[in-house]
Amino acid sequence: MDKPVAVILLNWNTPVHTANCIASLKQYCDGALFDIIVADNGSADDSLSTLKKQYPGLIYIDNQQNLGFAEGNNRALIYSIDNGYTYSLVMNTDTEVDSNLVSCLLRHMDSHPEVAAVQPAIYWMHDKTQIWNGEGKFNRFTGKTISDLSVPGASALNTFKKAEWVTGCCMLLRNSALAKSGLFNKQFFLYFEDVELSFRLRDSGFEVHYLPSCKMYHEAGVSAKVAAPKKEGTLSPVIHYYTSRNHIWILRRYGNPLLYPVYLVYNGFYYLALLGYLLLRRRTQKAGFLIKGLKEGVFTSKSLIWPLGSQKS
């Protein structure tokens, strides 16, 4: 494969955002470095044919159903690996660039063979002076995943940081590292799958980096709002299910067992407060999904979450 990077865009009922993302990549990034793969997760709005008409020269994968962020991207990652690309750039479709992001991330990876994944500084689309996601950290005492929202100063732009996790909103992945660690864990479906993959990459002996000199912009939450019922706000109720369940799964595998009582108190208080708020606002469907997520987070067998060899499917 002549081009080193496969840019992966997972579309689900967001053809306008996907098209805008593609347009920005084509305008600002060196097309000699990458091909674009659009994987469609069973969109019900004719997204695939719309995008094919607008951009006929891209690579398209029809997943035919909503496989979630994890497995939906895995289908494209498998294509990238099987077709000899050196790197895969996973990007959310509600993002845009205004500089040569691909070249910036690629230079860093080529210069640091110990790195399995790198992310740029991701700014808000509506306020391009503020960070949406920066250096990913994991507080092992509280079990909380954190993103440093500090706007990088001049000195920070000349270096990088070793992160504990990088976001699936935009991560350049080394395909040879994925062959060792495995792909996204499809059991996670949506949310925390990027944290889980980052931890596995680091467990496999690689580093993950945050590179603030590269930047992009993110609208955030577009797919989460697509199927949201108006009677319970703008966000889909299932978001509470996946975020609570998957967070607990992360704690069960990567947290310190000696700190489980701390996790219970710290996170238990948060989830009880959230549940109380939802019930007070009569968000009964969201409350139901939150309870379901908490139950499955605690009681799902680890052998079902991490079946042997499942991440290398």
Secondary structure as GFF3:
##gff-version 3
##sequence-region A 1 313
A	DSSP	beta_strand	5	11	.	.	.	ID=ss1
A	DSSP	alpha_helix	15	28	.	.	.	ID=ss2
A	DSSP	three_ten_helix	31	33	.	.	.	ID=ss3
A	DSSP	beta_strand	34	40	.	.	.	ID=ss4
A	DSSP	alpha_helix	47	54	.	.	.	ID=ss5
A	DSSP	beta_strand	59	62	.	.	.	ID=ss6
A	DSSP	alpha_helix	68	82	.	.	.	ID=ss7
A	DSSP	beta_strand	87	91	.	.	.	ID=ss8
A	DSSP	beta_strand	95	96	.	.	.	ID=ss9
A	DSSP	alpha_helix	101	111	.	.	.	ID=ss10
A	DSSP	beta_strand	115	124	.	.	.	ID=ss11
A	DSSP	beta_strand	131	133	.	.	.	ID=ss12
A	DSSP	beta_strand	136	139	.	.	.	ID=ss13
A	DSSP	beta_strand	144	147	.	.	.	ID=ss14
A	DSSP	three_ten_helix	156	158	.	.	.	ID=ss15
A	DSSP	beta_strand	161	163	.	.	.	ID=ss16
A	DSSP	beta_strand	170	174	.	.	.	ID=ss17
A	DSSP	alpha_helix	175	181	.	.	.	ID=ss18
A	DSSP	three_ten_helix	186	188	.	.	.	ID=ss19
A	DSSP	alpha_helix	193	203	.	.	.	ID=ss20
A	DSSP	beta_strand	207	218	.	.	.	ID=ss21
A	DSSP	alpha_helix	222	226	.	.	.	ID=ss22
A	DSSP	three_ten_helix	230	232	.	.	.	ID=ss23
A	DSSP	alpha_helix	238	254	.	.	.	ID=ss24
A	DSSP	three_ten_helix	257	259	.	.	.	ID=ss25
A	DSSP	alpha_helix	260	280	.	.	.	ID=ss26
A	DSSP	alpha_helix	284	299	.	.	.	ID=ss27
A	DSSP	alpha_helix	302	305	.	.	.	ID=ss28
A	DSSP	three_ten_helix	310	312	.	.	.	ID=ss29
###
